[in-house]
Amino acid sequence: MIAVLVIVTVLIIVFFIVFQERKNKLLLDKIKQQKQFEETVAKTKEEIQEQTLKYIGQELHDNIGQLLSLASMQLGMLGTKIGADIKEPYVETQKIIKESLGEVRALSKSLNTEVIQQRGFVESIKYEIKRLNRMKLIAADLVISGEVVAFEASDSIIIFRILQEFISNTIKHSKASELIISLDFKPNQLLIEAKDNGLGFLMDEIKVSSGLLNMKSRAELVESIFKMTSQPDQGSQLSIIYPISKRAERIIDVM
């Protein structure tokens, strides 16, 4: 009887252990599948956003750009028929149209994924800084340290869009006069910081902001550490730690 009880007890224990292992495996598989599903949804959403931005960029360049070009040409043709009394405002108007055309084309390029990929991440940031300074929207500066390393194009697009979101919020809401972006290339990672000297805000008041959530979700797509800090009257600061080596290895494994 004792032997039978021992055998039964052992069988029950073994059954319980096997059951728990099976249960844990199913739970882990479910969590993994859920994570893969969420990543797929996030990537699909990102791809849709990129296609939308590309379309808007093309529309700006092809339609609005062409209309401004036509207006500039027609204005030029009228130049020989205007009197001296309106010569000065005519020249100023012609200048404004030409500048507007240039800015529309510049903006269309900053929205077009293919243009950003061709330029590369660092050059795209430089181009954006020049555009901000040229338009006198804010005094912007870029600081680069370490040896610049090129990384996966799709990842660079995502990080560039995060910075664009921060810049857009700074221009629209912060009333800042200065913006500094720094890129610090380390052997295995890229440290990115963007900060302004604007009004700032209380983080608790915007923790459910769509813009903040969008930036954070984009950072998670490329396995980056994202942090936003701000205080009233102390400006805002964005920090991203992008794992260059880790992402390169993952992309190679996927391929």
Secondary structure, DSSP 8 states (H G I E B T S, - for coil): -HHHHHHHHHHHHHHHHHHHHHHHHHHHHHHHHHHHHHHHHHHHHHHHHHHHHHHHHHHIIIIIHHHHHHHHHHHHHHGGGS-GGGHHHHHHHHHHHHHHHHHHHHHHHHH-HHHHHHH-HHHHHHHHHHHHHHTTSSEEEEEEES------HHHHHHHHHHHHHHHHHIIIII--SEEEEEEEE-SS-EEEEEEE-S----GGGSTT-HHHHHHHHHHHHTT-EEEEEE-TTS-EEEEEEE-HHHHHHHHHHH-
